[in-house]
Amino acid sequence: TESTMGKPKLGDLKEGIATLPILLAGQKDKQVDDAIRRKFSGGDDDIRLCVESMEAQNTVTAALMMADDLCRKAMTSLEPLPPSEAKSALEKAAGVVLNRQL
C-alpha cells in the first residue's frame, strides 16, 4: 500500500523508473521491454500495458521472492563477521526487507 511503501502506487513508472517486477515482465513481453526502453513515455498506455503484464506474469510475487532470497543470503554472509555498527546496520536493512508488509 502507499502508506506502507511510503510512495504513491505506480509512482516509479510515472517517473520513468523500471523496478524489478517491470524488468521481469519485460523479459517475457516485448511490448513491456519497449516501454521500459522509452522510460514509459507513452504515459497511461505504457503504464496500463506494464501493469497488465506484471499481473498476468505474477512478477510482483516473483520479485518479492527474489528479494527475500537475496536478503537471507546476505544475512548468512554476515554471520561470520565480528559485531560492529556496520554489521548491525546491514542486518537491520536486510531485516526491514524481510519483514516488510505490502
Secondary structure, 3 states (H helix, E strand, C coil): CHHHHCCCCCHHHHCCCCCHHHHHHHHHCHHHHHHHHCCCCCCHHHHHHHHHHHHHHCHHHHHHHHHHHHHHHHHHHHCCCCCCHHHHHHHHHHHHHHCCCC
